[in-house]
Amino acid sequence: MKVKLICRACLSVFLACCWANPAARAQESPAFRRFLQTAISPDGASVAWVEETLGANGGVTGSAIFVQDLRAPESKPHRISAAADGSSADEDTIAWTPDSRRLAFLSDAGGREQSQFYVADVEGKGIRQLTHLTGSLAAPAWSPDGTTLAFLFTENAPRADPLMPMAEETGVIAQKVYEQRLAVVDLASDKIRQLSPADVYVYEFDWSPDGKSFAAIAAHGAGDANWYVAQLYTLSLEGGSLQPVYKPKWQIAVPRWSPDGQSIAFIEGLMSDQGFTGGDIYVVPRNGGQARDITPGIPVSPAGIYWRSPDKIHFTADVDGQVEISTVELANSKTAPLWTGTGVITDGFWGGTAISLSGDGRNAAAIYDSWEKPPEIWAGPVGNWKQITYDNSNMHPVWGEMKSLHWTSDGMKVQGWLMYPKDYDPARRYPMVVEAHGGPAGTQHTGWPEEFFNTMELSAQGYFVFYPNPRGSFGEGESFTQGNVKDFGYGDFRDIMAGVDEVLRTVPVDSNRMGITGWSYGGYMTMWAVTQTNRFRAAVAGAGLVNWQSYYGENDIDEWMIPYFGASVYDDPAIYARSAPITFIKNVKTPTLVLVGERDGECPAPQSREFWHALKTQGVETELVIYPGEGHVFNQPDHGRDAMARLTQWFDHYLKAGSSSATTH
């Protein structure tokens, strides 16, 4: 197995898929490029990015690193590679030195089974291998003086991400813990040291301004599950001593040391997945003490932190289905937006809302895309950036228009996105499919669809597609995100159904031809919906959860459930049963297709089988498809295409059979 960093995908990122409709297969053309990461140099003069490389038949062959001189935008970008021929290596995970002269990056040029860190100058010369390790290497970051590279290292890691397929379990089962440790390599001596203790899993870190220590989010025990109980520590560079700084109530992410070295900022909130962040911004003294919420009650969900001075922070955020870059003053918590837009901005593939910022904070780089524009690299002054790449200029939407929709539910404002059918005619009536997003702490954006579970395709086939952001989602503030604690399937489901009613009031959707679908938490919400209402005539549940009580002991990330349910299933089984579709399974009449990966560790296949078995026993039309060797996200394109084809055929059969896809109003 090739071991390298794979960015963690949120349970909410199941907007993407492989195309099943030939008319909608524009993304499979050999010209399409997927961007995996971007980073602007500290001096703002250059931007680097990682993009997938394609073979002659259009298939992905790896990834490559490019650098563009922003001072000469007419010049062509050049490639940086550790491979002698510049074409055979898979290379990614970039980090600029503080002086903007060199880049660290991962490359498997030395052997296809293992990526290692290399360093090269900005022209791609003077290439030097820094590591000779076996395992997963990730998150490179240079010391302030540029003499030491820190990174995360998991020795002999069996898989790079919990979304990947779990290892087969046979024989005597005993948990083997692979700790991700903070390591450093000194450029002068090539000496590598693992700093953090062997029994501690480090998730994120940041160098102190003086280069003598780190802020780290870490936990004892297995990494996949224990991120949900991780704490903030400092770790010394010399002695490797780990000192506790802050024990949070919720989850914490993106630790960032202040420029004066006196405090550490981080985001704390109810989060479903590492890498997809939302909450409030807190600041705590470097040696511990009272943490202060500097964004109390803010009606957005901060996702990234960028110190501009000891008294001011820039941050990225999800807000009302859109994305935003703002600033907050520590003294008075005053916030002000710098830029707001639709679509998605990120600095890494399947990453959260984020940018790469230059040292003086004046320039930024991001991967930007929307339902109208495919992914490209953008860079320049914040709020006035320019498009740098045009790799996907021949890609055009094959779906209809996307519009933001607002409604009220239980007295709260709720937002969602409504995609119109391609070639929409207001004089006709259409079927509609609702997609419940995963998470539950996630949000539906309007980005260009990627490569898994792309329901935008249904628009090209004559459907409205509704993407609600009910309570529990990011984008409306932390109290809204916490709105479904101990209440899965109740308030959030009312929000979705109130949104459905608003759609019916607004556009010509045939109320007798509605379906629902979703993946992960969206799969759970689909299973839940058909136990609560018969308004949907068809459903497709992807990687869902039918029985919270049995799920607790089956999944590989059980710690995530404690913040939501308030106790373990062994201490309060009733609260789990209250939100379990299996409790109300006798109510189901809706034909339901069930899809899942064979070795899904986050939403195990037995959950889908239990739901399918219950429907089959009761005579409800159903079908179960278990995809061999797949985890929570499918790796094999053929499986993605098959899943989407089955979804489309299922909805066509139950929502279009006996009528045209659009009948006269």
C-alpha positions as CSV (number, residue, x, y, z in Angstrom):
1,M,0.0,0.0,0.0
2,K,1.2,3.5,-0.8
3,V,1.3,5.5,2.3
4,K,0.9,9.3,2.1
5,L,-1.4,12.1,3.3
6,I,-5.0,12.0,2.2
7,C,-6.9,15.0,3.5
8,R,-9.8,14.0,5.8
9,A,-13.2,14.3,4.2
10,C,-16.0,15.6,6.3
11,L,-19.1,13.4,6.6
12,S,-20.8,16.3,5.0
13,V,-18.8,16.3,1.8
14,F,-21.0,14.0,-0.2
15,L,-22.0,16.4,-2.9
16,A,-19.6,14.9,-5.3
17,C,-19.7,11.8,-7.4
18,C,-18.9,10.1,-10.7
19,W,-21.2,10.7,-13.6
20,A,-23.7,8.0,-14.7
21,N,-25.4,10.0,-17.5
22,P,-23.4,10.3,-20.7
23,A,-24.7,13.8,-21.2
24,A,-23.3,14.9,-17.9
25,R,-19.9,13.4,-18.1
26,A,-18.0,16.6,-18.9
27,Q,-15.8,16.1,-15.8
28,E,-14.4,12.8,-17.1
29,S,-12.9,14.5,-20.2
30,P,-9.1,14.3,-20.3
31,A,-8.9,18.1,-19.9
32,F,-10.3,18.2,-16.4
33,R,-7.9,19.0,-13.6
34,R,-8.5,18.6,-9.9
35,F,-6.5,20.9,-7.6
36,L,-5.4,19.3,-4.3
37,Q,-3.6,22.2,-2.5
38,T,-2.4,25.7,-2.9
39,A,0.1,27.9,-1.0
40,I,1.2,31.5,-1.5
41,S,4.8,32.3,-0.6
42,P,5.3,34.3,2.6
43,D,6.5,37.3,0.5
44,G,3.4,37.1,-1.7
45,A,5.5,36.9,-4.9
46,S,4.7,33.3,-5.9
47,V,2.0,30.8,-5.6
48,A,2.4,27.0,-5.6
49,W,-0.2,24.4,-6.1
50,V,-0.8,20.7,-6.5
51,E,-2.9,19.3,-9.3
52,E,-3.7,15.8,-10.4
53,T,-1.8,14.4,-13.4
54,L,-3.7,12.5,-16.1
55,G,-2.8,9.8,-18.5
56,A,-3.5,9.6,-22.2
57,N,-6.9,8.0,-21.5
58,G,-7.9,10.7,-19.0
59,G,-7.3,8.5,-15.9
60,V,-5.6,9.9,-12.9
61,T,-1.9,8.9,-12.8
62,G,-0.7,11.0,-9.8
63,S,-0.2,14.6,-8.8
64,A,2.3,17.3,-9.6
65,I,3.5,20.6,-8.1
66,F,3.6,23.9,-10.0
67,V,4.8,27.4,-9.2
68,Q,3.7,30.7,-10.7
69,D,5.6,34.0,-10.4
70,L,2.8,36.5,-9.5
71,R,5.1,39.4,-10.5
72,A,5.1,38.1,-14.0
73,P,1.6,36.8,-14.6
74,E,2.2,36.4,-18.3
75,S,4.9,33.8,-17.6
76,K,4.1,30.1,-17.6
77,P,4.1,28.1,-14.3
78,H,7.0,25.7,-13.9
79,R,6.9,22.2,-12.3
80,I,8.9,21.2,-9.3
81,S,9.7,17.5,-9.1
82,A,12.0,15.1,-7.4
83,A,11.8,12.7,-10.3
84,A,14.6,12.9,-12.8
85,D,12.2,12.8,-15.8
86,G,9.7,15.1,-14.0
87,S,6.7,12.9,-14.9
88,S,6.7,9.6,-13.1
89,A,6.4,10.8,-9.5
90,D,3.3,11.4,-7.4
91,E,4.0,14.7,-5.5
92,D,2.0,16.9,-3.2
93,T,1.8,18.4,0.4
94,I,3.8,21.6,0.0
95,A,5.2,24.1,2.5
96,W,7.2,27.3,1.8
97,T,10.2,28.3,3.8
98,P,9.9,31.6,5.7
99,D,12.2,33.3,3.2
100,S,10.1,32.2,0.2
101,R,13.1,30.6,-1.5
102,R,12.4,26.9,-1.1
103,L,9.5,24.4,-1.0
104,A,9.2,21.3,1.0
105,F,7.0,18.6,-0.5
106,L,6.1,14.9,-0.5
107,S,7.2,12.7,-3.4
108,D,7.4,9.0,-4.1
109,A,10.1,9.5,-6.7
110,G,12.3,7.2,-4.6
111,G,9.8,4.3,-4.7
112,R,6.1,4.0,-5.5
113,E,5.3,2.4,-2.2
114,Q,6.4,5.3,0.1
115,S,6.4,9.1,-0.1
116,Q,9.2,11.1,1.5
117,F,9.9,14.8,2.1
118,Y,12.1,16.7,-0.3
119,V,13.1,20.3,-0.5
120,A,13.8,22.3,-3.6
121,D,14.4,26.0,-4.4
122,V,11.7,28.0,-6.0
123,E,13.0,27.2,-9.5
124,G,12.9,23.5,-8.8
125,K,16.6,23.1,-8.5
126,G,18.9,22.0,-5.6
127,I,16.5,19.1,-4.8
128,R,17.3,17.2,-1.7
129,Q,15.7,14.3,0.1
130,L,15.0,15.0,3.8
131,T,13.4,11.8,5.1
132,H,13.8,8.0,4.8
133,L,10.9,6.8,6.8
134,T,8.1,4.1,6.5
135,G,4.6,5.3,7.3
136,S,2.3,8.2,6.7
137,L,3.9,11.7,6.5
138,A,1.8,14.9,6.6
139,A,1.5,18.5,7.5
140,P,5.0,20.0,6.9
141,A,5.7,23.3,8.6
142,W,9.0,25.2,8.7
143,S,10.5,26.7,11.9
144,P,10.5,30.6,11.9
145,D,14.3,30.6,11.0
146,G,13.8,28.0,8.2
147,T,16.4,25.6,9.6
148,T,14.0,22.8,10.8
149,L,11.0,21.1,9.1
150,A,8.3,19.8,11.5
151,F,5.8,17.2,10.3
152,L,3.3,14.6,11.5
153,F,4.5,11.0,11.2
154,T,2.6,7.7,11.7
155,E,5.1,4.9,11.6
156,N,3.9,1.8,9.6
157,A,0.4,3.3,9.2
158,P,-2.0,0.7,7.8
159,R,-4.2,3.4,6.2
160,A,-3.9,7.1,5.8
161,D,-7.5,8.1,6.7
162,P,-10.5,6.7,8.7
163,L,-12.6,7.2,5.6
164,M,-10.6,4.5,3.8
165,P,-11.5,0.8,4.1
166,M,-10.9,-0.8,7.4
167,A,-8.5,-3.7,7.6
168,E,-10.3,-7.1,7.6
169,E,-10.8,-8.4,11.1
170,T,-10.2,-12.1,11.7
171,G,-8.8,-14.2,14.5
172,V,-8.1,-12.7,17.9
173,I,-9.2,-9.1,17.8
174,A,-6.9,-6.7,19.7
175,Q,-6.7,-3.0,18.8
176,K,-3.4,-1.9,17.4
177,V,-2.8,1.8,18.0
178,Y,-0.7,3.7,15.4
179,E,0.2,7.0,17.0
180,Q,0.7,10.1,14.8
181,R,3.7,11.9,16.3
182,L,5.2,15.3,15.8
183,A,8.6,14.9,14.3
184,V,11.3,17.3,13.1
185,V,14.2,17.1,10.7
186,D,17.2,19.4,11.0
187,L,18.5,20.6,7.6
188,A,22.1,21.0,8.8
189,S,22.5,17.5,10.1
190,D,19.6,15.5,8.4
191,K,18.8,14.3,11.9
192,I,15.2,13.2,12.5
193,R,13.6,13.2,15.9
194,Q,10.1,12.2,17.0
195,L,9.3,14.7,19.7
196,S,5.8,13.9,21.0
197,P,5.4,10.9,23.4
198,A,4.8,7.5,21.9
199,D,1.4,7.1,23.5
200,V,0.0,10.4,22.3
201,Y,-1.7,11.1,18.9
202,V,-1.0,14.6,17.6
203,Y,-3.6,16.0,15.2
204,E,-2.5,19.5,14.5
205,F,0.3,21.8,15.6
206,D,1.8,25.3,15.1
207,W,5.3,26.6,15.7
208,S,5.8,29.3,18.4
209,P,7.2,32.6,17.1
210,D,10.6,31.9,18.8
211,G,10.9,28.5,17.2
212,K,11.4,26.8,20.6
213,S,8.1,25.0,21.1
214,F,4.8,24.0,19.5
215,A,1.1,24.4,20.2
216,A,-0.5,21.0,19.6
217,I,-3.9,19.4,19.7
218,A,-3.4,15.8,20.9
219,A,-5.0,12.9,22.7
220,H,-4.0,9.6,24.2
221,G,-5.2,6.5,22.4
222,A,-6.4,5.7,18.8
223,G,-6.4,8.7,16.5
224,D,-9.6,8.1,14.6
225,A,-11.9,8.2,17.6
226,N,-10.0,10.3,20.1
227,W,-9.9,13.6,18.1
228,Y,-13.2,14.3,19.7
229,V,-11.6,14.4,23.2
230,A,-8.3,16.0,22.2
231,Q,-6.8,18.8,24.3
232,L,-4.4,21.7,23.7
233,Y,-0.8,21.3,24.8
234,T,2.5,22.9,24.3
235,L,5.5,20.8,23.3
236,S,9.1,21.9,23.7
237,L,11.5,21.4,20.7
238,E,14.5,20.5,22.8
239,G,13.1,18.3,25.6
240,G,9.9,17.1,24.0
241,S,8.0,17.7,27.2
242,L,4.2,17.9,26.8
243,Q,2.4,20.5,28.9
244,P,-1.4,20.8,29.1
245,V,-2.8,24.2,28.3
246,Y,-6.5,23.8,27.9
247,K,-9.1,21.0,28.2
248,P,-12.2,21.9,26.0
249,K,-15.8,21.1,26.5
250,W,-16.3,20.5,22.7
251,Q,-13.9,19.8,19.9
252,I,-11.0,22.1,19.1
253,A,-9.0,22.7,15.9
254,V,-6.5,25.0,14.1
255,P,-4.2,26.0,17.0
256,R,-2.4,29.2,16.1
257,W,0.3,31.0,18.1
258,S,0.0,34.8,18.5
259,P,2.8,36.9,16.9
260,D,4.0,38.0,20.3
261,G,4.1,34.4,21.6
262,Q,1.9,35.1,24.6
263,S,-1.2,33.3,23.6
264,I,-2.7,30.6,21.4
265,A,-5.9,30.9,19.4
266,F,-8.0,28.0,18.4
267,I,-11.6,27.2,17.3
268,E,-13.9,25.3,19.6
269,G,-17.3,24.0,18.8
270,L,-19.4,20.9,18.0
271,M,-17.7,19.4,15.0
272,S,-18.3,16.0,13.4
273,D,-15.0,15.6,11.6
274,Q,-11.4,16.7,11.9
275,G,-10.5,19.0,9.1
276,F,-14.0,20.5,8.7
277,T,-14.1,23.1,11.4
278,G,-16.7,25.4,12.9
279,G,-17.3,27.0,16.2
280,D,-16.1,30.1,18.1
281,I,-12.6,31.6,18.2
282,Y,-10.9,31.3,21.6
283,V,-7.7,32.7,22.9
284,V,-5.8,31.2,25.9
285,P,-2.5,32.2,27.6
286,R,0.4,30.1,26.4
287,N,0.9,28.5,29.8
288,G,-2.7,27.9,30.4
289,G,-5.5,29.7,32.3
290,Q,-8.9,31.1,31.3
291,A,-9.7,30.7,27.7
292,R,-11.7,33.6,26.3
293,D,-14.3,33.4,23.5
294,I,-13.6,36.4,21.3
295,T,-16.5,35.7,18.9
296,P,-19.4,35.0,21.3
297,G,-22.8,34.8,19.5
298,I,-21.3,35.4,16.1
299,P,-23.9,34.2,13.5
300,V,-21.3,32.5,11.3
301,S,-19.0,29.4,11.8
302,P,-15.3,30.3,11.8
303,A,-13.2,27.7,10.1
304,G,-9.6,29.1,9.8
305,I,-7.5,31.5,11.9
306,Y,-4.8,33.9,10.7
307,W,-3.1,36.2,13.2
308,R,-2.5,39.7,11.8
309,S,-1.2,41.3,15.0
310,P,-1.3,40.5,18.7
311,D,-4.7,42.2,18.8
312,K,-6.3,41.2,15.5
313,I,-7.2,37.9,13.8
314,H,-8.4,37.3,10.2
315,F,-10.6,34.2,9.9
316,T,-12.5,32.3,7.2
317,A,-16.0,31.2,7.9
318,D,-19.1,29.5,6.6
319,V,-22.1,31.8,6.7
320,D,-25.7,31.3,5.5
321,G,-24.6,28.8,2.8
322,Q,-21.8,31.0,1.6
323,V,-18.1,31.6,2.5
324,E,-16.5,34.6,4.1
325,I,-13.2,36.1,5.1
326,S,-13.5,38.4,8.1
327,T,-11.4,40.1,10.9
328,V,-12.0,40.2,14.6
329,E,-10.4,42.6,17.2
330,L,-9.5,40.8,20.4
331,A,-10.1,43.8,22.7
332,N,-13.8,44.3,21.8
333,S,-14.7,41.2,19.7
334,K,-15.7,43.6,16.9
335,T,-15.9,41.7,13.6
336,A,-15.9,43.0,10.0
337,P,-16.2,41.1,6.7
338,L,-13.4,41.5,4.2
339,W,-14.9,39.3,1.4
340,T,-18.1,37.2,1.0
341,G,-18.9,34.9,-1.9
342,T,-20.8,31.9,-3.0
343,G,-19.1,28.6,-3.9
344,V,-16.2,27.1,-2.0
345,I,-12.7,28.5,-1.0
346,T,-10.1,26.1,0.4
347,D,-6.4,25.6,0.5
348,G,-6.6,21.9,0.1
349,F,-8.7,19.2,-1.6
350,W,-11.6,18.1,0.5
351,G,-10.5,20.6,3.1
352,G,-12.6,23.1,5.0
353,T,-13.2,26.7,4.2
354,A,-9.6,28.2,4.2
355,I,-7.1,30.3,2.4
356,S,-3.3,30.5,2.2
357,L,-2.2,33.9,3.4
358,S,1.1,35.8,2.8
359,G,3.3,36.9,5.7
360,D,2.0,40.5,5.7
361,G,-1.6,39.4,5.3
362,R,-2.1,41.4,2.2
363,N,-2.3,38.6,-0.4
364,A,-3.9,35.2,-0.4
365,A,-4.3,32.1,-2.5
366,A,-7.2,29.7,-2.7
367,I,-8.8,27.0,-4.7
368,Y,-12.1,28.5,-5.7
369,D,-15.1,27.0,-7.4
370,S,-18.9,27.3,-7.6
371,W,-21.8,25.6,-9.3
372,E,-21.1,28.0,-12.2
373,K,-17.3,27.8,-12.3
374,P,-15.0,24.8,-12.1
375,P,-12.0,24.7,-9.7
376,E,-9.1,27.0,-10.4
377,I,-6.3,28.7,-8.5
378,W,-6.9,32.3,-7.5
379,A,-4.4,34.7,-5.8
380,G,-3.8,38.3,-5.0
381,P,-5.1,40.9,-2.5
382,V,-7.8,39.6,-0.3
383,G,-11.1,40.5,-1.8
384,N,-9.5,41.5,-5.1
385,W,-7.8,38.3,-6.1
386,K,-7.3,37.2,-9.7
387,Q,-7.6,33.9,-11.5
388,I,-4.2,32.3,-12.0
389,T,-5.0,29.0,-13.7
390,Y,-7.4,28.2,-16.6
391,D,-7.0,24.5,-16.7
392,N,-10.7,23.8,-16.6
393,S,-11.8,26.7,-18.8
394,N,-13.5,24.2,-21.2
395,M,-15.7,22.8,-18.4
396,H,-19.3,24.2,-18.3
397,P,-22.3,23.3,-16.1
398,V,-24.6,20.7,-17.4
399,W,-27.0,21.3,-14.6
400,G,-29.5,24.1,-13.9
401,E,-29.4,27.2,-11.9
402,M,-28.7,27.2,-8.1
403,K,-30.6,29.6,-5.9
404,S,-30.4,30.3,-2.1
405,L,-33.7,29.7,-0.2
406,H,-34.7,30.9,3.3
407,W,-37.6,29.8,5.5
408,T,-38.5,29.6,9.1
409,S,-38.8,26.6,11.3
410,D,-39.7,26.6,15.0
411,G,-39.1,30.4,14.8
412,M,-35.6,30.1,13.5
413,K,-34.2,31.2,10.1
414,V,-33.0,28.3,8.0
415,Q,-31.2,28.3,4.7
416,G,-30.7,25.9,1.9
417,W,-29.9,25.7,-1.8
418,L,-32.4,24.8,-4.6
419,M,-31.0,23.6,-7.9
420,Y,-33.4,24.0,-10.8
421,P,-33.9,21.5,-13.6
422,K,-31.8,22.1,-16.7
423,D,-33.8,24.0,-19.2
424,Y,-36.4,24.9,-16.5
425,D,-39.9,25.8,-17.7
426,P,-42.0,27.5,-15.0
427,A,-45.2,26.3,-16.8
428,R,-44.3,22.6,-16.1
429,R,-44.3,20.5,-13.0
430,Y,-41.2,18.6,-11.9
431,P,-40.2,15.8,-9.5
432,M,-37.8,16.8,-6.7
433,V,-35.1,15.0,-4.7
434,V,-34.0,16.3,-1.3
435,E,-30.4,15.6,-0.3
436,A,-29.7,15.7,3.5
437,H,-26.1,16.5,4.1
438,G,-23.7,14.5,6.3
439,G,-22.0,15.6,9.4
440,P,-24.3,16.5,11.1
441,A,-22.0,19.5,11.6
442,G,-21.4,20.4,8.0
443,T,-23.0,22.6,5.4
444,Q,-24.3,22.5,1.9
445,H,-22.2,24.8,-0.3
446,T,-22.6,25.5,-4.0
447,G,-19.2,24.2,-5.3
448,W,-18.5,22.4,-8.5
449,P,-19.2,18.7,-8.0
450,E,-16.3,16.4,-7.3
451,E,-16.2,12.7,-7.6
452,F,-18.6,11.1,-5.2
453,F,-22.4,11.1,-4.9
454,N,-23.1,14.0,-7.2
455,T,-26.9,14.6,-7.1
456,M,-26.5,17.7,-9.3
457,E,-26.7,15.2,-12.1
458,L,-30.4,14.8,-11.4
459,S,-30.9,18.4,-12.5
460,A,-29.8,17.5,-16.0
461,Q,-32.5,14.8,-16.0
462,G,-35.4,17.0,-15.1
463,Y,-35.4,17.2,-11.3
464,F,-35.3,19.9,-8.8
465,V,-32.7,19.1,-6.2
466,F,-33.0,20.6,-2.7
467,Y,-30.0,21.0,-0.4
468,P,-31.2,22.1,3.1
469,N,-28.9,23.3,5.9
470,P,-31.0,22.4,9.0
471,R,-30.1,23.0,12.6
472,G,-26.9,21.1,13.4
473,S,-25.2,22.7,10.3
474,F,-22.4,25.2,10.2
475,G,-23.1,28.7,8.9
476,E,-25.5,30.2,11.4
477,G,-23.4,30.3,14.6
478,E,-22.5,27.8,17.3
479,S,-25.9,27.7,19.0
480,F,-27.5,26.7,15.7
481,T,-24.8,24.0,15.2
482,Q,-25.6,22.6,18.7
483,G,-29.3,22.7,18.0
484,N,-29.6,18.9,17.4
485,V,-27.8,17.8,20.6
486,K,-29.9,15.0,22.1
487,D,-32.4,15.6,19.3
488,F,-31.3,13.8,16.2
489,G,-34.1,13.4,13.8
490,Y,-36.5,15.8,15.4
491,G,-35.7,19.5,15.1
492,D,-33.4,19.0,12.1
493,F,-36.0,16.9,10.4
494,R,-38.7,19.6,11.0
495,D,-36.3,22.1,9.5
496,I,-35.9,20.0,6.3
497,M,-39.7,19.4,5.9
498,A,-40.4,23.1,6.5
499,G,-37.9,23.7,3.7
500,V,-39.7,21.2,1.5
501,D,-43.0,23.1,2.1
502,E,-41.3,26.4,1.2
503,V,-40.0,24.8,-2.1
504,L,-43.5,23.6,-2.9
505,R,-44.9,27.1,-2.2
506,T,-42.2,28.7,-4.4
507,V,-41.7,26.6,-7.5
508,P,-43.7,24.0,-9.5
509,V,-42.7,20.8,-7.8
510,D,-45.1,17.9,-7.9
511,S,-45.7,17.0,-4.3
512,N,-46.6,13.4,-5.4
513,R,-43.2,12.9,-6.9
514,M,-40.6,13.7,-4.2
515,G,-37.6,11.6,-3.1
516,I,-34.9,11.9,-0.4
517,T,-31.3,10.8,-0.3
518,G,-28.1,11.4,1.6
519,W,-24.8,9.8,2.6
520,S,-23.5,9.2,6.2
521,Y,-25.6,11.4,8.5
522,G,-27.6,12.2,5.3
523,G,-28.0,8.4,5.0
524,Y,-29.3,8.3,8.6
525,M,-31.6,11.2,7.9
526,T,-33.0,9.4,4.8
527,M,-33.6,6.2,6.9
528,W,-35.2,8.4,9.6
529,A,-37.4,10.3,7.1
530,V,-39.1,7.2,5.8
531,T,-40.0,6.2,9.3
532,Q,-41.6,9.6,10.0
533,T,-43.5,10.5,6.8
534,N,-44.9,9.0,3.7
535,R,-44.5,12.2,1.7
536,F,-41.5,10.8,-0.1
537,R,-42.3,8.3,-2.8
538,A,-38.7,6.9,-3.0
539,A,-35.5,7.1,-1.0
540,V,-31.8,6.2,-1.4
541,A,-29.9,5.8,1.8
542,G,-26.1,5.9,1.5
543,A,-23.9,4.6,4.4
544,G,-26.7,5.3,6.8
545,L,-27.4,4.5,10.5
546,V,-30.5,2.6,11.5
547,N,-29.8,1.6,15.1
548,W,-27.8,4.0,17.3
549,Q,-27.5,1.4,20.1
550,S,-25.9,-1.3,17.9
551,Y,-23.9,1.3,15.9
552,Y,-22.1,2.5,19.1
553,G,-20.3,-0.8,19.3
554,E,-19.8,-1.3,15.6
555,N,-18.2,2.0,14.4
556,D,-14.5,3.0,14.6
557,I,-15.1,6.6,15.9
558,D,-17.5,6.1,18.8
559,E,-16.2,9.2,20.8
560,W,-18.0,11.5,18.4
561,M,-21.4,10.4,19.8
562,I,-20.8,11.5,23.4
563,P,-21.1,15.3,22.7
564,Y,-24.3,14.7,20.8
565,F,-26.0,12.2,23.0
566,G,-24.6,13.4,26.3
567,A,-23.6,9.9,27.5
568,S,-22.5,6.6,26.2
569,V,-25.1,4.1,25.0
570,Y,-24.3,2.0,28.1
571,D,-25.2,4.8,30.4
572,D,-28.3,6.2,28.6
573,P,-29.6,3.7,26.0
574,A,-33.0,5.4,25.9
575,I,-31.6,8.6,24.3
576,Y,-30.1,6.5,21.5
577,A,-33.3,4.5,21.0
578,R,-35.3,7.7,20.8
579,S,-33.5,8.8,17.6
580,A,-33.1,5.4,16.0
581,P,-35.0,4.6,12.8
582,I,-35.3,1.0,13.9
583,T,-37.5,2.2,16.7
584,F,-40.1,3.3,14.2
585,I,-39.4,0.8,11.5
586,K,-43.0,-0.4,11.3
587,N,-44.0,2.9,9.8
588,V,-42.0,2.6,6.6
589,K,-43.8,2.3,3.3
590,T,-41.3,4.1,1.0
591,P,-39.3,2.1,-1.5
592,T,-35.7,2.5,-0.4
593,L,-32.4,1.7,-2.1
594,V,-29.5,1.1,0.4
595,L,-25.9,1.6,-0.6
596,V,-22.7,1.1,1.6
597,G,-19.0,0.2,1.4
598,E,-18.1,-3.3,2.6
599,R,-15.4,-2.1,5.1
600,D,-16.8,1.3,6.1
601,G,-15.5,2.0,9.6
602,E,-17.5,5.2,10.2
603,C,-21.0,3.8,9.2
604,P,-20.5,0.1,9.1
605,A,-22.3,-2.1,6.6
606,P,-24.2,-4.0,9.2
607,Q,-26.3,-0.9,9.8
608,S,-27.4,-0.8,6.2
609,R,-28.1,-4.5,6.2
610,E,-30.2,-4.2,9.4
611,F,-32.3,-1.5,7.8
612,W,-32.7,-3.5,4.5
613,H,-33.6,-6.7,6.4
614,A,-36.3,-4.9,8.3
615,L,-37.8,-3.4,5.2
616,K,-37.7,-6.7,3.3
617,T,-39.3,-8.5,6.2
618,Q,-42.2,-6.0,6.2
619,G,-42.7,-6.3,2.4
620,V,-41.4,-2.8,1.6
621,E,-39.7,-2.5,-1.8
622,T,-36.0,-2.3,-1.1
623,E,-32.5,-3.3,-2.5
624,L,-29.2,-3.5,-0.7
625,V,-25.8,-3.0,-2.5
626,I,-22.6,-3.6,-0.6
627,Y,-19.5,-2.4,-2.5
628,P,-16.5,-4.8,-2.1
629,G,-13.4,-3.4,-0.5
630,E,-14.8,0.1,-0.1
631,G,-14.7,2.4,3.0
632,H,-16.8,5.4,3.8
633,V,-15.7,7.0,0.6
634,F,-15.4,4.9,-2.6
635,N,-12.0,4.6,-4.1
636,Q,-12.9,2.7,-7.2
637,P,-14.5,4.9,-10.0
638,D,-16.6,2.0,-11.3
639,H,-18.2,1.7,-7.9
640,G,-19.0,5.4,-7.8
641,R,-20.5,5.3,-11.3
642,D,-22.5,2.2,-10.4
643,A,-23.9,3.8,-7.2
644,M,-25.0,6.9,-9.1
645,A,-26.5,4.9,-11.9
646,R,-28.6,2.9,-9.4
647,L,-29.6,6.1,-7.5
648,T,-30.8,7.7,-10.8
649,Q,-32.6,4.6,-12.0
650,W,-34.3,4.2,-8.6
651,F,-35.7,7.7,-8.6
652,D,-36.7,7.5,-12.3
653,H,-38.6,4.4,-11.6
654,Y,-40.6,5.6,-8.7
655,L,-40.8,9.4,-9.5
656,K,-41.1,9.3,-13.3
657,A,-42.7,5.9,-14.2
658,G,-46.0,6.3,-15.9
659,S,-45.4,10.0,-16.5
660,S,-43.0,12.3,-18.3
661,S,-40.2,13.9,-16.4
662,A,-42.1,17.1,-16.5
663,T,-45.9,17.3,-16.9
664,T,-48.1,20.2,-17.7
665,H,-48.9,22.5,-14.8
